[in-house]
Amino acid sequence: MKTWLPASKPSLWLLLSIICAASMGWYISAIWSSNQPPGFSDLYAPWWGAHELVRHGRNPYSPAVAHEIQNVIYGQPSAATPDDPLGMGGGFAYPLHAAFLLWPTVFLSFPDARLVVLSASLLATLLSVECWLRSLQMKVTFNLWLTLAFFVLGSFPCLEALKLQNLSLIAAALISFALFLLSAGRLTFAGILLAFATFKPQFTATLIPWLVLWTAADWRRRRSLVWTFLATLAVLLAAGEALLPGWTSGFLNVIRAYRHYTYGHSILDVWFTPTWGTAAAAVVLAACAVGCWPCRSEPATSTRFWLVTSMVLGANVVVIPTLAPHAQLLLVPAFLCLLRYSAPKKPRVWVFYETAVWILLAWQWIASLGLTLASLRYPTDVLRRFWEVPLYTSPLLPVAVFLLLASLLMGSEDPGRDGGAQRIVEG
């Protein structure tokens, strides 16, 4: 595969990544978020729920706590609807062990807690870039590392999550840490971190079954991954039960309300209607299973293991019931795989499709840069009418990435053998 980050022009790529990140930052702050309520924050709900649980022993899934959250974010409680008779939408919609991750922040004021979580999210995201690079055995110069970091941090999913103070950045980073430890043979610690990543369960929906299959293929050597994952998860659930007996029923009630509050449908539901979207999701998962099965015995350092893992994470974004772009943080390893590996003797149709996928990714920056330049002549109020333009490719990108990875995986017995894999050149 032709490298998209040539070592001969690292300074130009670094400059481009900085420009892209700056233009996306302007778009997020000046256009995309311009109509949000002043107190809007995805962090406040889990933080206040954890605060009330830890400090005062209150049930974070109660209507009273949900209404307090709504008062701060929207200025008033949500009205009851047939789908949400208690007006729970926007409340604490996490498993109870999410409160353990936020435990240190509940003793701070919310502005201070927000600063801590923002700093942790930035640091975790940068570390996740390094973890993905090491896991994929990609050797890059410092300039190219900065370039990748700016592209990741300056992407719409990442900046959206930072703007909203969404915990998706922490969840995606925990997954990257766990998989890095897996590639390094530290299965025990990988299982522990993977269990903590389930505080956002939709991010691990397809990854966990794949890793269970992978473990079962060599149970004697890999079983510690499953045992430590299950043991850690059991401890987290038991600790939650000790703090709040019967919390799972409250959690499920909030999730039902939350799905209507956030339009809880997958990308496929939007394309094919919820009925046919479910059938399409089943096809995606079946294709995933077909791709996973022959690779179940691969070591965690192999090309095929990482192609499958990236494909599984891509499928996760496609099938989970959310349209939130910050879920696309799970596509980072997929794009690094596309940079790292290629299939030998690619037909023209492959080259065309691969180029199309990169264009789908780049569109967010092309459009945001266009809006940024247009702001030099037109007032921001006029440009806000075009706020959706950088997001046009967002529903297409996960499906395109999944299909491309599946094609790459199934088109060769080992895309990384006999010159099929290439590394970004070290400078």
C-alpha positions in Angstrom: 0.0 0.0 0.0 1.2 3.4 -0.8 1.9 5.3 2.4 -0.3 8.2 3.0 2.2 9.8 5.3 5.5 9.9 3.3 8.6 10.3 5.4 10.0 12.6 2.7 7.5 15.4 3.5 6.8 15.1 7.3 6.8 18.9 7.8 4.1 19.4 5.2 1.9 16.6 6.7 2.4 18.1 10.2 1.4 21.6 9.0 -1.6 20.1 7.2 -2.7 18.2 10.4 -2.4 21.4 12.5 -4.5 23.4 9.9 -7.1 20.7 9.8 -7.3 20.5 13.6 -7.5 24.3 13.9 -10.3 24.6 11.3 -12.3 21.8 13.0 -11.9 23.5 16.4 -13.3 26.7 14.9 -16.2 24.8 13.3 -17.0 23.0 16.6 -17.0 26.1 18.7 -18.4 28.7 16.4 -20.9 26.7 14.3 -21.7 23.2 15.5 -22.2 24.0 19.2 -23.6 27.6 18.8 -27.2 26.6 19.7 -26.5 24.4 22.6 -27.7 25.5 26.1 -25.0 27.2 28.1 -24.8 24.4 30.7 -24.9 21.5 28.3 -22.5 18.8 29.2 -22.4 15.0 28.7 -20.3 14.8 31.8 -22.7 16.5 34.3 -25.1 13.5 34.3 -22.6 10.8 35.2 -20.7 13.2 37.6 -23.8 14.3 39.5 -25.1 10.7 39.6 -21.7 9.5 41.1 -21.6 12.6 43.4 -25.0 11.8 44.9 -24.3 8.1 45.2 -20.9 8.5 46.9 -21.6 11.7 48.9 -25.2 11.2 49.9 -26.1 7.5 49.2 -28.8 8.5 46.8 -30.0 6.3 43.9 -28.5 7.9 40.7 -31.2 6.2 38.6 -34.1 7.9 40.5 -36.4 10.4 38.8 -35.4 13.0 41.4 -31.7 12.8 40.5 -32.6 12.8 36.8 -34.7 16.0 37.2 -31.8 17.7 39.1 -29.5 16.9 36.1 -32.1 18.2 33.7 -32.5 21.4 35.7 -28.8 22.2 35.4 -28.4 21.3 31.7 -31.7 22.5 30.3 -33.0 24.8 33.0 -36.1 22.7 33.7 -37.0 19.0 34.1 -38.0 17.0 31.0 -41.7 16.6 30.3 -43.1 13.1 30.7 -43.8 11.2 27.4 -45.4 7.9 26.6 -41.9 6.5 26.0 -40.5 8.1 29.1 -43.4 8.5 31.7 -41.0 9.5 34.5 -39.1 12.0 32.5 -35.8 10.2 33.0 -34.2 11.1 29.6 -30.7 12.7 30.1 -30.2 11.2 33.5 -27.5 8.9 34.8 -27.4 6.3 32.0 -24.3 4.3 32.8 -23.6 1.0 34.7 -23.0 1.8 38.3 -19.3 1.0 38.1 -18.9 4.2 36.0 -19.2 6.0 39.3 -16.0 4.2 40.4 -14.1 5.9 37.6 -15.5 9.3 38.6 -15.0 8.7 42.3 -12.0 11.1 42.8 -13.9 13.9 41.1 -17.1 13.9 43.2 -15.2 15.7 46.0 -14.5 18.6 43.6 -16.8 21.3 42.3 -18.1 20.5 38.8 -15.9 23.1 37.0 -12.9 21.5 38.7 -14.1 18.0 37.9 -14.7 19.0 34.3 -11.1 20.3 34.0 -9.8 17.1 35.5 -11.8 14.9 33.1 -10.8 17.1 30.2 -7.1 16.8 31.0 -7.5 13.0 31.6 -9.3 12.6 28.3 -6.6 14.5 26.3 -3.8 12.5 27.9 -5.6 9.2 27.5 -6.3 9.9 23.8 -2.6 10.8 23.2 -1.5 7.6 25.0 -4.0 5.6 23.0 -2.4 6.8 19.7 0.9 5.5 21.0 -0.7 2.2 22.1 -2.2 1.7 18.7 1.1 2.4 17.0 3.0 0.0 19.2 0.3 -2.7 18.9 0.5 -2.5 15.1 4.3 -2.3 15.2 4.3 0.9 13.3 7.6 2.8 13.6 7.2 6.5 13.0 9.3 9.6 13.4 8.4 12.1 16.0 7.1 14.5 13.3 4.8 11.8 11.9 3.7 10.8 15.5 2.7 14.5 16.0 0.9 14.4 12.6 -1.2 11.4 13.6 -1.9 12.9 17.0 -3.2 16.2 15.5 -5.3 14.3 13.0 -6.9 12.2 15.8 -7.3 15.1 18.3 -8.5 17.4 15.5 -11.1 15.0 14.1 -14.8 15.8 14.6 -15.5 12.7 16.8 -12.6 13.6 19.2 -13.3 17.4 19.3 -17.1 16.7 19.7 -16.4 14.4 22.7 -14.0 17.0 24.2 -16.6 19.8 23.7 -19.3 17.8 25.3 -17.0 16.3 27.9 -18.2 12.9 26.9 -16.6 9.8 28.5 -16.2 8.1 25.1 -12.6 9.3 25.0 -11.9 7.4 28.2 -13.7 4.3 27.1 -11.9 4.2 23.7 -8.5 4.8 25.5 -9.1 1.9 27.9 -9.8 -0.4 25.0 -6.6 0.7 23.3 -4.6 0.1 26.5 -6.2 -3.3 27.0 -5.4 -4.4 23.4 -1.8 -3.0 23.7 -1.3 -5.1 26.8 -2.8 -8.1 24.9 -0.3 -7.6 22.1 2.5 -7.5 24.7 1.4 -10.8 26.3 0.1 -9.1 29.5 -3.3 -10.9 29.4 -4.1 -10.5 33.0 -3.8 -6.7 33.0 -5.6 -6.6 29.6 -8.6 -8.4 31.1 -8.7 -6.0 34.0 -8.7 -2.9 31.8 -11.2 -4.5 29.4 -13.6 -5.0 32.3 -13.3 -1.3 33.3 -14.0 -0.3 29.7 -17.5 -1.9 30.0 -18.6 1.2 31.9 -19.6 2.2 28.3 -20.9 -1.3 27.3 -21.8 -0.4 23.7 -18.1 0.2 22.9 -17.3 -3.4 23.8 -20.4 -5.1 22.3 -18.5 -6.9 19.5 -15.0 -6.8 20.8 -15.7 -9.1 23.8 -17.2 -12.0 21.8 -14.2 -11.8 19.4 -11.7 -12.0 22.2 -13.6 -14.8 23.9 -13.4 -16.8 20.6 -9.7 -15.9 20.3 -9.1 -17.1 23.9 -11.0 -20.3 23.4 -8.8 -21.2 20.4 -5.8 -21.6 22.7 -7.4 -21.8 26.1 -4.4 -23.1 28.0 -2.2 -20.1 27.1 -4.9 -17.4 26.8 -7.4 -18.2 29.5 -6.1 -15.6 32.0 -7.6 -12.9 29.7 -11.1 -14.3 30.2 -10.7 -15.2 33.9 -9.4 -11.8 34.9 -12.0 -10.0 32.8 -14.8 -12.0 34.4 -13.3 -11.7 37.9 -12.8 -7.9 37.6 -16.3 -7.5 36.1 -17.8 -9.6 39.0 -16.0 -7.4 41.5 -17.3 -4.2 39.9 -20.9 -5.5 39.7 -20.7 -6.8 43.3 -19.4 -3.5 44.6 -22.2 -1.7 42.8 -24.7 -4.1 44.3 -23.2 -3.4 47.8 -23.5 0.3 47.3 -27.0 0.2 45.7 -28.9 -3.2 45.9 -30.9 -3.9 42.8 -29.3 -1.1 40.7 -29.6 -3.1 37.5 -33.3 -2.6 37.3 -32.9 1.2 37.6 -30.2 1.1 35.0 -32.4 -0.7 32.5 -35.2 1.8 33.1 -33.0 4.7 32.4 -31.6 3.0 29.3 -35.1 2.6 27.8 -35.7 6.3 28.4 -32.2 7.2 27.1 -32.8 5.5 23.8 -35.7 7.8 23.0 -33.9 10.8 24.4 -30.9 10.3 22.1 -32.7 8.7 19.1 -31.1 5.3 19.9 -30.9 3.8 16.4 -28.0 2.5 14.5 -26.6 3.8 11.2 -28.3 0.8 9.5 -31.7 1.7 11.1 -31.4 5.1 9.4 -30.6 3.6 6.0 -33.0 0.7 6.0 -35.6 1.6 8.7 -35.4 -0.1 12.1 -37.0 -3.3 10.9 -34.6 -3.9 8.0 -31.8 -2.2 9.9 -31.9 -5.1 12.4 -31.7 -7.6 9.5 -28.7 -5.6 8.0 -27.0 -5.6 11.4 -27.4 -9.4 11.6 -25.7 -9.6 8.2 -22.8 -7.4 9.3 -22.3 -9.5 12.5 -22.5 -12.7 10.4 -19.9 -11.4 8.1 -17.8 -10.4 11.1 -18.1 -14.0 12.4 -17.0 -15.4 9.1 -13.9 -13.2 9.1 -13.1 -13.9 12.8 -13.3 -17.7 12.7 -10.3 -18.5 10.5 -8.2 -16.0 12.5 -9.1 -17.3 16.0 -5.7 -19.0 16.4 -3.6 -16.1 15.3 -1.2 -14.6 17.9 -1.9 -11.1 19.1 1.1 -9.8 17.2 0.0 -11.0 13.8 -1.3 -8.9 10.9 -4.5 -10.9 10.6 -5.3 -10.5 14.4 -5.2 -6.7 14.1 -7.1 -6.6 10.9 -9.9 -8.7 12.5 -9.8 -6.7 15.7 -10.1 -3.4 13.7 -12.9 -4.9 11.6 -14.7 -6.0 14.7 -14.5 -2.5 16.2 -15.7 -1.0 12.9 -18.6 -3.4 12.9 -19.3 -2.2 16.4 -19.8 1.4 15.2 -22.1 0.2 12.5 -24.5 -1.9 14.6 -24.7 -0.2 18.0 -27.8 1.9 18.5 -26.3 5.4 18.3 -25.6 8.0 15.7 -23.2 9.9 17.9 -20.0 10.6 15.9 -17.8 10.2 18.9 -18.4 6.5 18.7 -16.2 6.6 15.6 -13.2 6.9 17.9 -13.2 3.1 17.6 -12.2 3.5 14.0 -8.7 4.8 14.8 -7.0 1.4 14.7 -8.9 0.6 11.4 -7.3 3.6 9.7 -3.9 2.8 11.1 -4.3 -0.7 9.7 -5.0 0.8 6.3 -1.8 2.8 6.6 0.1 -0.2 7.9 -1.0 -3.0 5.7 -2.0 -3.6 2.1 -3.0 -6.5 -0.2 -0.5 -7.4 -2.9 -1.6 -7.0 -6.6 -4.5 -4.8 -5.9 -7.0 -4.5 -8.7 -8.1 -1.0 -9.9 -11.5 -1.3 -8.2 -9.7 -1.9 -4.9 -7.6 1.3 -5.4 -10.7 3.2 -6.2 -12.5 2.0 -3.2 -9.6 2.6 -0.9 -9.2 6.2 -2.2 -13.0 6.7 -1.7 -12.7 5.7 2.0 -9.9 8.2 2.6 -11.9 10.9 0.9 -14.9 10.1 3.2 -12.5 10.5 6.2 -11.0 13.7 4.8 -14.3 15.4 4.0 -14.8 16.6 7.6 -11.6 18.6 7.4 -12.2 19.8 3.8 -15.7 21.1 4.7 -14.6 22.7 8.1 -11.6 24.4 6.4 -14.0 25.7 3.7 -16.3 27.1 6.3 -13.3 28.6 8.2 -12.1 30.4 5.1 -15.6 31.5 4.2 -15.8 33.2 7.7 -13.3 35.7 6.5 -16.0 37.1 4.2 -19.3 36.0 5.5 -20.8 36.4 9.0 -20.9 33.3 11.2 -24.7 33.5 11.4 -24.9 32.9 7.6 -22.5 30.0 7.8 -24.5 28.3 10.5 -27.0 27.3 7.9 -24.4 24.9 6.6 -23.5 23.3 9.9 -24.3 19.8 8.7 -21.9 19.9 5.7 -18.8 18.5 7.5 -21.0 15.7 8.8 -22.3 14.5 5.5 -20.0 11.5 5.3 -20.3 10.5 8.9 -23.1 7.9 8.3 -21.1 6.4 5.4 -17.7 6.2 6.9 -18.1 3.3 9.4 -19.7 1.0 6.8 -17.1 1.9 4.2 -14.3 1.2 6.6 -15.8 -2.1 7.7 -16.3 -3.3 4.1 -12.8 -2.3 3.2 -11.2 -4.1 6.1 -13.3 -7.2 5.4 -12.1 -7.1 1.8 -8.5 -6.7 2.8 -8.7 -9.5 5.3 -10.5 -12.0 3.1 -8.5 -11.1 -0.1 -5.3 -12.7 1.2 -4.3 -15.5 3.6 -2.0 -13.0 5.3 -1.9 -9.5 4.0 1.3 -8.9 6.0 3.3 -11.7 4.3 5.6 -11.5 1.2 5.6 -7.8 0.9 1.9 -7.3 1.5 2.5 -5.2 4.6 4.4 -2.0 4.6 5.6 0.2 7.4 5.6 3.9 7.4 9.2 4.7 6.6 11.4 5.9 9.5 13.1 9.2 8.9 
